[in-house]
Amino acid sequence: KQEVTQIPAALSVPEGENLVLNCSFTDSAIYNLQWFRQDPGKGLTSLLLIQSSQREQTSGRLNASLDKSSGRSTLYIAASQPGDSATYLCAVNGGSYIPTFGRGTSLIVHP
Amino acid sequence: EAEVAQSPRYKITEKSQAVAFWCDPISGHATLYWYRQILGQGPELLVQFQDESVVDDSQLPKDRFSAERLKGVDSTLKIQPAELGDSAMYLCASSVGTGWEQYFGPGTRLTVT
C-alpha cells in the first residue's frame, strides 16, 4: 500500500524566504504526482502536476521536482509572501490510478 | 471558469440520522472522487467513479456509507446512520480521466452531534 509522508509538518518563516517542502512516497511505481494548496476550511487548489516521465514543473514562483527512483518530490517556493500561508498537500497517483495524499505541511509566512 | 459544485456547504445532524451530500463535477470530466478529510490530516479516498462505474471503494465503510453516480454526471454520497466519528470535511473532485489532474469542490463540513 502506498504511503506518503510530508516533512516538515509545520513551518513558520519571515516574508521573503525561499522555501522547500518535501514529499516522499514508498512505492515508486507512480503515474504522476500533484501538489495542492488548501486554505483553512476550504477545498484544495491544484498548483502543479508532474508526470512520472518529468523531472520538474514550474508555475510562477513555484517549482516542483520529482525523483521517482528515490520516492521524493520537493516543492520550492521562491520569495515567500504572507499570501502563501496555507497547508500544502501532495498526492501520488499510483499505477492503479488510486490517489494517495500526505498529511500536508502547514505554512505560515509572517510579514 | 468551470468549477466542481458541492452542496450543502455545511451540515449539522444528530447521530443516527441520515445525511446526503451532492457533487456536480466539471462538465466532461469522466472521473469523480469522494474524499473524507479529518482536521489536520490529508484527504482519504472513499470512492472513485469512472463514468457510472466504481473504480475503487475499498475505504468506503459500506455498512453505513453509499455512493452513486447513476448517469455518469453528478453524484450523491449518503451516510445512514451518522455517527459522531463521521464529523469531517467531505470533498468531491473530478478529472478528465483516471490519473489526470484533479479539481476539487469547496467541500461539505459535516458535524454530527
Interface residues (C-beta under 8 A of the other chain):
Chain A: V4 Y31 N32 Q34 F36 G41 K42 G43 L44 T45 S46 L49 L89 A91 N93 S96 Y97 I98 P99 T100 F101 G102 R103 G104
Chain B: V4 Q6 Y33 Y35 G40 Q41 G42 P43 E44 L45 Q48 V55 D56 M89 L91 A93 T98 G99 E101 Q102 Y103 F104 G105 P106 G107 R109
